[in-house]
């Protein structure tokens, strides 16, 4: 398949001109801007309409002032089935073609593609002054995250990272309790995530010429900015891409933005100054299945010391249970959770369910827990912010640094047992040239975007 083919015959030159332009003259401006009246209807295009992309689309579309007008997906079967639910939509296999030829038809874009295909459409959409909802993690490299956040600020559009757990009452309660000093200044944080890796490919043998590409799948478009390679079944698409270094960011990249968010928010954290993976790490085409990562952050007014250690564990590596007191109704460590260790006690939270619990419980009665935290719809929050001209709850000025932190921790998977020292201002590791090569990834011809790769 030709790299630049699409349903409308997108030309290579035209895409490169648009993507490299410093202005947005070649692409139309949105109909809904900050001065939009509350009675406006937000016209939304969706890039990636299967899996989490489909969930995002449905939730955004449930807002009474949203109309889905364009759909883009590399899987024709998924695209056609979805189009039946939204009569009158335009359909596209190639997001470049949609943004080039149809941008005057929509005001905002949701992006629910695999991780490697996040940055390109997000940056081009924002350069066209489109509001953007982007699934987490923001992108697979710190450099891409930095560019996305910068473009969002420059365009002054409304953005939202898809870490929807940030909107939950339980997470917001955890943030409020920590900010109010429920356990005093925080000395250490322990986070663990041990869900089954349902997305791990059943086939990891990618040697040879490959297999026939399934009918209806535009495999070359799925590869997006990554180099061409053969197709193998039960390997990449539709659900197994997250395990591959070229396409996903492993388990820490999958869940880290959810887990780190309350700590990052409540303790006013900035970027870590160094990270280290304690277990065996990985090399080659796949991420490791098990991680135990230490991240050292500069201290803040919310921490007990000059630095703060945050430990992340996944792949059935459980934290030391003797260090984590449990609420009286919890008999064993749950599959996933967080423990904040403070000067005056602990706070425990089961990630899957339940509100945070301050320990010891006898010292912190129910009357001290906040009761005024209203439910919040993460998707509607984005739409409302666009229509009202306000800021969303997870805009890219927050989501960018958050994702960078997760990625810095994830990259330690490639350099086990070594401290990697991070310079956030320069977006680089200061003590490891090989690690620096992973901070930014090259894009193949036809997919290059100015400033990205």
C-alpha positions as CSV (number, residue, x, y, z in Angstrom):
1,X,0.0,0.0,0.0
2,X,1.3,3.5,-0.9
3,X,2.3,5.4,2.2
4,X,0.4,8.5,1.1
5,X,-2.8,6.9,-0.2
6,X,-6.1,7.8,1.3
7,X,-9.8,7.9,0.5
8,X,-9.3,11.4,-1.0
9,X,-5.8,10.9,-2.5
10,X,-3.8,13.0,-0.1
11,X,-0.6,14.3,-1.7
12,X,2.7,14.0,0.1
13,X,3.6,17.6,-0.7
14,X,0.4,19.0,0.6
15,X,0.6,17.2,4.0
16,X,4.2,18.2,4.4
17,X,3.4,21.8,3.6
18,X,0.6,21.8,6.2
19,X,2.5,20.0,8.9
20,X,5.6,22.0,8.6
21,X,3.9,25.4,8.4
22,X,4.3,27.7,11.4
23,X,0.9,29.1,10.8
24,X,-2.5,27.5,10.2
25,X,-3.3,29.3,7.0
26,X,-3.6,26.0,5.0
27,X,-6.2,24.6,7.4
28,X,-9.5,26.1,8.4
29,X,-10.1,27.6,11.8
30,X,-12.8,26.1,14.1
31,X,-16.4,27.3,14.2
32,X,-16.5,27.3,18.0
33,X,-14.0,29.5,19.7
34,X,-13.7,31.0,23.1
35,X,-16.5,33.5,22.4
36,X,-19.0,30.8,21.5
37,X,-22.4,31.1,23.1
38,X,-23.6,28.4,25.4
39,X,-26.2,27.5,22.8
40,X,-23.5,26.4,20.3
41,X,-23.2,22.9,19.1
42,X,-19.7,21.5,19.2
43,X,-18.8,19.7,15.9
44,X,-16.4,16.8,16.8
45,X,-14.2,14.6,14.7
46,X,-12.8,11.3,16.1
47,X,-9.5,9.8,15.2
48,X,-9.4,6.1,16.2
49,X,-12.9,4.8,16.9
50,X,-12.2,1.3,18.3
51,X,-11.2,0.3,21.8
52,X,-10.6,3.3,24.1
53,X,-11.2,5.6,21.1
54,X,-14.7,4.3,20.8
55,X,-15.3,4.8,24.6
56,X,-14.0,8.3,24.4
57,X,-16.2,9.1,21.3
58,X,-19.3,7.7,23.0
59,X,-18.8,9.6,26.2
60,X,-18.1,12.9,24.4
61,X,-21.1,12.3,22.1
62,X,-23.4,11.8,25.2
63,X,-23.1,15.6,25.8
64,X,-26.3,17.2,24.6
65,X,-24.3,20.0,22.7
66,X,-22.0,17.6,20.8
67,X,-22.4,16.4,17.2
68,X,-20.1,13.8,15.8
69,X,-19.4,14.8,12.2
70,X,-16.2,13.0,11.1
71,X,-14.7,9.6,11.8
72,X,-11.2,8.3,11.1
73,X,-9.9,4.7,11.5
74,X,-7.5,2.4,9.7
75,X,-9.9,-0.6,10.2
76,X,-12.7,-0.3,7.6
77,X,-14.9,-2.7,9.4
78,X,-14.7,-0.7,12.6
79,X,-15.1,2.5,10.7
80,X,-18.2,1.4,8.8
81,X,-19.9,-0.1,11.8
82,X,-19.3,3.1,13.8
83,X,-20.6,5.3,11.0
84,X,-24.0,3.6,11.1
85,X,-24.4,5.0,14.6
86,X,-23.8,8.6,13.5
87,X,-25.8,9.3,10.3
88,X,-24.2,11.9,7.9
89,X,-20.6,11.6,9.2
90,X,-17.7,11.7,6.8
91,X,-15.4,8.7,7.1
92,X,-11.6,8.6,6.6
93,X,-8.8,6.1,6.8
94,X,-6.0,8.6,7.1
95,X,-6.1,11.4,9.7
96,X,-3.8,13.5,7.5
97,X,-6.5,13.6,4.8
98,X,-9.2,14.4,7.3
99,X,-7.3,17.3,8.8
100,X,-6.2,18.6,5.3
101,X,-9.5,18.4,3.5
102,X,-12.3,18.5,6.1
103,X,-11.0,20.7,8.9
104,X,-13.7,23.3,8.2
105,X,-16.4,20.8,9.2
106,X,-15.4,20.4,12.9
107,X,-14.3,22.3,15.9
108,X,-12.7,19.7,18.1
109,X,-10.9,16.3,17.8
110,X,-10.7,13.2,20.0
111,X,-7.7,11.0,19.5
112,X,-7.8,7.4,20.6
113,X,-5.1,5.8,18.5
114,X,-2.3,3.6,19.7
115,X,0.3,5.6,21.6
116,X,2.8,6.0,18.8
117,X,0.2,7.8,16.7
118,X,-0.9,10.4,19.3
119,X,1.5,13.3,18.7
120,X,1.2,13.8,15.0
121,X,-2.6,14.4,14.8
122,X,-2.6,16.2,18.1
123,X,-0.1,18.8,17.0
124,X,-1.5,19.3,13.5
125,X,-5.0,19.6,15.0
126,X,-3.9,22.3,17.5
127,X,-2.0,24.2,14.8
128,X,-5.4,24.3,13.0
129,X,-6.9,25.7,16.3
130,X,-8.9,22.6,17.0
131,X,-9.6,21.7,20.6
132,X,-8.2,18.2,21.5
133,X,-9.1,15.3,23.7
134,X,-6.1,12.9,23.7
135,X,-6.0,9.5,25.3
136,X,-3.2,8.8,27.9
137,X,-0.3,8.5,27.8
138,X,0.1,11.8,25.9
139,X,2.8,10.3,23.7
140,X,5.5,7.6,24.0
141,X,8.5,10.0,24.3
142,X,9.2,13.0,26.6
143,X,10.1,15.1,23.6
144,X,6.7,14.6,22.0
145,X,5.0,15.4,25.2
146,X,6.9,18.7,25.5
147,X,6.0,19.7,21.9
148,X,2.3,18.8,22.4
149,X,2.1,20.9,25.6
150,X,3.9,23.8,23.9
151,X,1.6,23.7,20.9
152,X,-1.5,23.7,23.2
153,X,-0.3,26.8,25.0
154,X,0.5,28.5,21.7
155,X,-2.8,27.7,20.1
156,X,-4.8,28.6,23.3
157,X,-7.2,25.8,22.6
158,X,-9.0,23.6,25.2
159,X,-7.3,20.3,25.8
160,X,-7.9,17.2,27.9
161,X,-5.7,14.2,28.7
162,X,-7.7,11.0,28.9
163,X,-6.7,10.1,32.5
164,X,-10.4,10.1,33.5
165,X,-9.6,8.8,36.9
166,X,-8.6,12.3,37.7
167,X,-12.3,13.3,37.7
168,X,-13.4,10.6,40.1
169,X,-14.7,11.7,43.5
170,X,-12.2,9.2,45.2
171,X,-9.1,10.7,43.5
172,X,-10.2,14.2,44.1
173,X,-10.8,13.3,47.8
174,X,-7.3,11.9,48.0
175,X,-5.9,15.1,46.6
176,X,-7.9,17.3,49.0
177,X,-7.0,15.2,52.1
178,X,-3.3,15.4,51.3
179,X,-3.4,19.1,50.6
180,X,-5.2,19.7,53.9
181,X,-2.5,17.9,55.7
182,X,-4.5,14.8,56.8
183,X,-1.2,12.9,57.3
184,X,1.1,15.8,57.6
185,X,4.0,16.4,55.2
186,X,4.6,13.3,53.0
187,X,7.8,11.3,53.4
188,X,7.3,8.6,50.7
189,X,4.8,7.2,48.2
190,X,4.3,3.6,47.2
191,X,2.2,2.7,44.1
192,X,1.5,-0.7,42.7
193,X,-0.5,-2.0,39.7
194,X,-0.9,-5.7,39.1
195,X,-3.7,-6.3,36.7
196,X,-3.3,-9.1,34.2
197,X,-1.6,-8.0,31.0
198,X,-4.6,-8.8,28.8
199,X,-2.9,-6.9,25.9
200,X,0.3,-9.0,25.9
201,X,0.6,-10.6,22.4
202,X,0.2,-14.3,22.0
203,X,2.6,-14.2,19.1
204,X,6.0,-12.4,19.6
205,X,7.8,-14.1,16.8
206,X,8.1,-11.3,14.2
207,X,10.8,-12.9,12.0
208,X,10.2,-13.7,8.4
209,X,8.0,-12.2,5.6
210,X,4.8,-11.9,7.7
211,X,1.3,-13.0,6.9
212,X,-1.4,-11.6,4.6
213,X,-2.9,-8.3,5.8
214,X,-6.5,-8.7,6.9
215,X,-9.1,-7.4,4.5
216,X,-10.1,-3.9,5.4
217,X,-7.0,-3.0,7.5
218,X,-4.8,-0.2,6.2
219,X,-1.7,-1.6,7.8
220,X,0.6,1.0,6.5
221,X,-1.6,3.8,7.9
222,X,-1.7,1.9,11.2
223,X,2.1,2.1,11.4
224,X,1.8,5.9,11.1
225,X,5.2,7.5,11.8
226,X,7.0,4.2,12.5
227,X,9.0,2.3,9.9
228,X,7.3,-0.3,7.6
229,X,7.3,-3.9,8.7
230,X,5.4,-7.1,8.0
231,X,2.0,-7.9,9.5
232,X,1.6,-10.8,11.9
233,X,-1.7,-11.9,13.5
234,X,-2.2,-11.9,17.3
235,X,0.8,-9.5,17.5
236,X,0.0,-5.8,17.0
237,X,-3.6,-4.9,16.1
238,X,-6.2,-4.5,17.5
239,X,-5.2,-4.9,21.2
240,X,-1.6,-6.1,21.5
241,X,0.4,-3.0,20.5
242,X,1.1,-1.8,24.0
243,X,3.7,-4.5,24.7
244,X,5.9,-3.4,21.8
245,X,8.6,-0.7,22.3
246,X,7.8,0.9,18.9
247,X,4.1,1.3,19.6
248,X,3.3,1.5,23.3
249,X,4.9,2.2,26.7
250,X,4.2,-1.1,28.6
251,X,2.3,-1.3,31.8
252,X,3.7,1.8,33.4
253,X,2.8,3.8,30.4
254,X,-0.7,2.3,30.3
255,X,-1.6,3.0,33.9
256,X,1.0,5.4,35.3
257,X,-0.9,8.6,34.4
258,X,-3.9,7.4,36.4
259,X,-1.8,6.3,39.5
260,X,0.6,9.2,39.6
261,X,-1.9,11.9,39.2
262,X,-3.2,12.4,42.8
263,X,0.4,12.5,44.1
264,X,1.6,14.8,41.4
265,X,-1.3,17.1,42.0
266,X,-1.5,17.1,45.7
267,X,2.2,17.4,46.5
268,X,2.9,20.0,43.8
269,X,5.5,17.8,42.2
270,X,7.7,18.8,39.3
271,X,9.8,16.4,37.2
272,X,11.9,13.7,38.9
273,X,15.6,14.4,39.2
274,X,16.6,10.7,38.8
275,X,15.0,7.3,38.3
276,X,16.1,3.7,38.7
277,X,14.7,0.3,37.8
278,X,15.5,-2.3,40.4
279,X,14.7,-5.5,38.5
280,X,16.0,-7.1,35.3
281,X,14.6,-4.7,32.7
282,X,14.2,-5.4,29.0
283,X,15.9,-5.1,25.6
284,X,14.8,-5.8,22.0
285,X,11.4,-5.3,20.6
286,X,9.3,-5.8,23.7
287,X,8.9,-3.9,27.0
288,X,9.5,-5.9,30.2
289,X,6.6,-7.5,32.0
290,X,7.7,-6.6,35.5
291,X,8.8,-3.2,36.9
292,X,10.0,-1.9,40.2
293,X,11.0,1.8,39.6
294,X,12.2,4.3,42.1
295,X,11.7,8.0,41.2
296,X,13.3,10.8,43.2
297,X,11.6,14.2,43.1
298,X,12.7,17.6,44.4
299,X,10.9,18.3,47.7
300,X,8.1,20.8,47.9
301,X,6.1,22.6,50.6
302,X,4.0,19.4,50.9
303,X,6.9,17.0,51.5
304,X,8.9,16.2,54.6
305,X,12.3,16.2,53.1
306,X,14.4,17.9,50.4
307,X,13.5,15.0,48.1
308,X,10.6,12.6,47.8
309,X,10.9,8.9,46.8
310,X,8.0,7.5,44.8
311,X,8.1,3.7,44.1
312,X,6.2,2.1,41.2
313,X,5.6,-1.7,41.0
314,X,3.8,-3.8,38.4
315,X,3.8,-7.2,36.8
316,X,2.9,-8.9,40.1
317,X,5.7,-7.3,42.0
318,X,4.0,-6.6,45.3
319,X,5.2,-3.9,47.7
320,X,6.5,-4.9,51.2
321,X,3.2,-5.4,53.0
322,X,4.8,-4.7,56.4
323,X,5.2,-1.0,55.3
324,X,1.6,-0.6,54.3
325,X,-1.1,-0.5,57.1
326,X,-4.5,-1.5,55.9
327,X,-8.0,-0.3,56.9
328,X,-9.8,-2.6,59.3
329,X,-12.1,-4.0,56.6
330,X,-9.2,-4.8,54.2
331,X,-7.6,-8.2,54.8
332,X,-4.8,-8.1,52.2
333,X,-3.1,-5.8,49.7
334,X,-5.4,-5.2,46.8
335,X,-4.4,-5.8,43.2
336,X,-3.7,-2.1,42.7
337,X,-3.3,0.8,45.1
338,X,-1.3,3.6,46.6
339,X,0.1,4.3,50.1
340,X,1.2,7.8,51.2
341,X,3.5,7.7,54.2
342,X,3.3,11.0,56.2
343,X,4.8,12.5,59.3
344,X,1.5,12.0,61.1
345,X,0.2,8.7,59.6
346,X,-0.6,7.0,56.4
347,X,-3.2,7.2,53.7
348,X,-4.3,4.1,51.8
349,X,-6.3,3.9,48.6
350,X,-7.4,0.8,46.6
351,X,-7.2,2.0,43.0
352,X,-10.0,-0.3,41.8
353,X,-12.6,0.8,44.3
354,X,-13.2,2.8,47.4
355,X,-12.3,6.1,48.8
356,X,-9.0,6.9,50.4
357,X,-8.6,5.9,54.1
358,X,-6.5,7.9,56.6
359,X,-4.7,5.7,59.1
360,X,-4.8,5.0,61.9
361,X,-8.6,5.2,61.5
362,X,-9.0,6.0,65.2
363,X,-7.2,9.3,64.8
364,X,-9.2,10.4,61.8
365,X,-13.0,10.2,62.2
366,X,-15.4,10.2,59.2
367,X,-16.5,13.7,60.1
368,X,-13.1,15.0,58.9
369,X,-13.5,13.6,55.4
370,X,-14.7,16.0,52.7
371,X,-18.4,15.7,51.8
372,X,-18.7,18.4,49.2
373,X,-17.0,16.8,46.2
374,X,-19.5,16.5,43.4
375,X,-19.4,13.9,40.7
376,X,-17.6,15.1,37.5
377,X,-17.8,13.7,34.0
378,X,-14.3,13.9,32.6
379,X,-15.5,14.0,29.0
380,X,-18.2,16.6,29.5
381,X,-15.8,18.7,31.5
382,X,-13.8,19.1,28.2
383,X,-16.9,20.0,26.2
384,X,-18.2,22.4,28.8
385,X,-14.8,24.1,29.0
386,X,-14.8,24.6,25.2
387,X,-18.3,26.1,25.1
388,X,-17.7,28.3,28.2
389,X,-14.1,29.4,27.3
390,X,-12.7,28.0,30.5
391,X,-9.9,25.5,31.4
392,X,-10.5,21.8,31.5
393,X,-9.5,19.7,34.6
394,X,-6.7,17.8,32.8
395,X,-5.4,20.2,30.2
396,X,-2.1,19.6,28.6
397,X,-0.2,22.1,30.9
398,X,-0.9,19.4,33.6
399,X,-1.0,16.3,31.4
400,X,2.3,17.0,29.7
401,X,4.5,17.1,32.8
402,X,2.6,14.2,34.3
403,X,3.1,12.0,31.3
404,X,6.8,13.0,31.0
405,X,7.3,11.8,34.6
406,X,5.7,8.4,33.8
407,X,7.8,8.0,30.6
408,X,11.0,8.8,32.4
409,X,10.2,6.0,34.8
410,X,9.2,3.7,32.0
411,X,12.4,4.3,30.1
412,X,14.5,3.0,33.0
413,X,13.2,-0.4,31.9
414,X,16.0,-0.3,29.3
415,X,18.8,0.5,31.8
416,X,18.2,-1.7,34.8
417,X,20.0,-1.1,38.1
418,X,21.3,2.3,36.9
419,X,20.4,5.7,38.2
420,X,19.3,7.9,35.2
421,X,19.7,11.6,36.1
422,X,17.1,13.8,34.4
423,X,17.3,17.5,33.4
424,X,13.8,18.6,32.8
425,X,14.7,22.0,31.5
426,X,16.9,20.5,28.8
427,X,14.7,17.4,28.3
428,X,17.6,15.1,28.6
429,X,19.3,12.5,30.7
430,X,22.6,14.0,31.9
431,X,24.6,10.8,32.6
432,X,23.6,8.3,29.9
433,X,24.0,8.9,26.2
434,X,22.1,5.7,25.2
435,X,19.1,6.7,27.3
436,X,19.1,10.1,25.6
437,X,18.6,8.4,22.3
438,X,15.2,7.3,23.5
439,X,14.0,10.8,24.5
440,X,13.1,11.6,20.9
441,X,12.2,9.3,18.1
442,X,12.6,9.9,14.3
443,X,9.5,9.8,12.1
444,X,9.6,8.2,8.7
445,X,9.2,10.1,5.4
446,X,5.6,11.2,4.7
447,X,4.8,11.5,8.4
448,X,7.3,14.1,9.6
449,X,5.8,17.0,11.5
450,X,7.8,20.1,12.2
451,X,9.2,20.0,15.7
452,X,8.2,16.4,16.4
453,X,10.3,14.0,14.4
